[in-house]
Amino acid sequence: MAEPDEAYPKVGLGMTYLCCSEFDIAARYFNDEIVQNSSLAPSANALLAMSCKLDNDSAGFAIASAKAVEGDAEFSNTIEGLKAVSI
């Protein structure tokens, strides 16, 4: 499979795998070095937090949530909302 070399397609692929409940594959795209070194990193980390929440990975959720809010404080409400959801 050819890998894109830009952040947007990687985040898009991560979202696709997230929607298909393929959480490990989604995490690979959200954690990709290109994504994490781009302006999309806070969004990717918020999506990763959602993926971890759906996968019942509380440690991963905590790490991704902290990174999302650290990257963009606007994600704090989103993360608090995710914390309140029970799966």
C-alpha positions in Angstrom: 0.0 0.0 0.0 1.4 3.4 -0.9 1.6 5.8 2.0 0.8 9.5 1.6 3.5 11.9 2.6 1.3 14.7 3.9 -0.7 15.0 7.1 -4.2 15.5 5.7 -4.5 12.2 3.9 -3.0 10.4 6.9 -5.6 11.9 9.2 -8.3 11.1 6.7 -7.2 7.4 6.6 -7.1 7.4 10.4 -10.6 8.6 10.5 -11.7 6.0 8.1 -10.2 3.2 10.2 -11.7 4.8 13.3 -15.1 4.6 11.7 -14.5 1.0 10.9 -13.5 0.2 14.5 -10.0 -0.6 13.4 -8.5 1.3 16.4 -4.9 0.0 16.1 -4.7 1.0 12.5 -6.3 4.4 13.2 -3.8 5.0 15.9 -0.9 4.3 13.5 -2.1 7.1 11.3 -2.9 9.6 14.1 0.5 9.0 15.7 2.4 9.2 12.4 5.5 11.4 12.6 4.3 13.6 9.7 0.9 14.1 11.4 2.4 14.8 14.8 4.8 17.4 13.3 2.0 19.2 11.5 -0.7 21.7 12.5 -3.1 18.8 12.5 -1.5 17.2 15.6 -4.0 18.5 18.1 -6.9 17.3 16.0 -5.3 14.0 15.4 -4.7 13.6 19.1 -8.3 14.4 19.9 -9.3 11.7 17.3 -6.9 9.3 18.9 -8.4 10.0 22.3 -11.8 9.2 20.8 -10.4 6.0 19.3 -8.9 5.0 22.6 -12.1 5.7 24.4 -14.0 3.5 22.0 -11.4 0.8 22.4 -11.6 1.0 26.3 -7.9 2.0 26.4 -7.9 4.4 29.4 -4.1 4.9 29.5 -4.1 5.8 25.7 -7.1 8.0 26.2 -5.3 10.0 29.0 -2.1 10.4 26.9 -3.9 11.4 23.7 -6.3 13.8 25.6 -3.4 15.6 27.3 -1.6 16.0 24.0 -4.7 17.3 22.3 -5.4 19.9 25.0 -1.7 20.8 25.2 -1.7 21.4 21.4 -4.9 23.4 21.4 -6.8 24.4 24.6 -10.0 24.5 22.6 -10.1 20.7 22.7 -10.7 20.8 26.5 -14.5 20.8 26.2 -14.3 18.0 23.7 -12.1 15.9 26.0 -14.3 16.6 29.0 -17.3 15.4 26.9 -15.5 12.2 26.0 -14.6 11.6 29.6 -18.3 11.7 30.5 -19.3 9.1 28.0 -19.5 5.6 29.2 -18.9 2.8 26.7 
